[in-house]
Amino acid sequence: MGWCGLHFLSQQHAADLAVSIARDRGFPVNEAAVKRAQKLTFDFLDARRERLLEGLPPGGGQNTMSSLLFTMSLEHVPADETMEAGARYMKVLQADDGSWPVLNHRPPLVSSTIGITAMTVKGLRTYAPASQKAEYDESVRKAVAWLAKSMPQTNEESIFKVLGLCWGDGPKSAVAENRGVASPPAAR
């Protein structure tokens, strides 16, 4: 994961990141509990695969899908038709500016276009169909360009900006400028 994933934990996905980092570092993880959670998530997605392919949203739309793809990517769930359907759904919803806007503002669960955009970058990097890699890489490139210009207003946004830039192989200068940001720019 490198420094991009180890220096920050956000409130929204701290448990997912903690389990992933613990496993990667050789710490014991309750794999039975992880598998149960994965199964719930996968069953949710699998039951909606055809709807996703038709562009019909799951409950919560892009807010939910970005989070689910992000969580499954952290757990190293392999790509399959269901995960690719989720990635396709998100790719289609990308705004012209490169972001994925918040569908409905529900802090602390969903409150940031920066967060959704960063999680979607991770999801697209993991679950883009191999046959369409170039198209998905272009979506990621647009998202990274948007993230590089974004102005975080909260610590969580600063965290996800750095993570999204790292996951999307953003310019090192943009990552370095934001590394270690612990407060919103206006409070500095």
C-alpha positions, 0 to 999 in steps of 0.5 A: 500500500505504501505511504499513501494508505498507511498515513491516513484513516478516514472516519468513513472507512477506517475499519475497511482500511484497518483490516486491509492494512492489518492483513497486509502486515501479517496481523491476525484478522477474524477472517470468518467475520470478514468473509461474512461481510464480503458475502453481504456486500457481494450478494447485494451487488450480485442481486443488482448486476443486471440493473447496474448494466442497464444504468439503474442505480442501487439504493444510494446511487453513486454514493453506495456504489463507490463505497462498495467497490472501494471496500471490495477492492481493499479486501482484494475481491477478484474482478468478475462480471458483477464487479465490472458491472459496478465499475461500468455504472460508476464510469458512466456517471462521471461528471464532465469535470472528472469528479463523481458528485455526491448524490445526497449529502448524509454526513458522516456516511456521505459528505464529499465529492472528493471522497466519492471520487477517490473511492471510485478511482480505487474501484475503477483501477481494480475492477475495470474490464480488461477489454476496456482498460484504455477507456477506464484509464482515461476516466481515472486520468480525468478524476486525478486531474480534478482531484489535483485541483480540488480544495479540501475543506475538511480533514477527511477530504484532505485524506481522500484527496491524497489517497485518490491521487496515489491510487490514480498515480497522480503527479507526485508534486500534487501528492507531496503538496497535500501530504500530511495535511491535517486541517482544512486549507482555510484553517492553516 
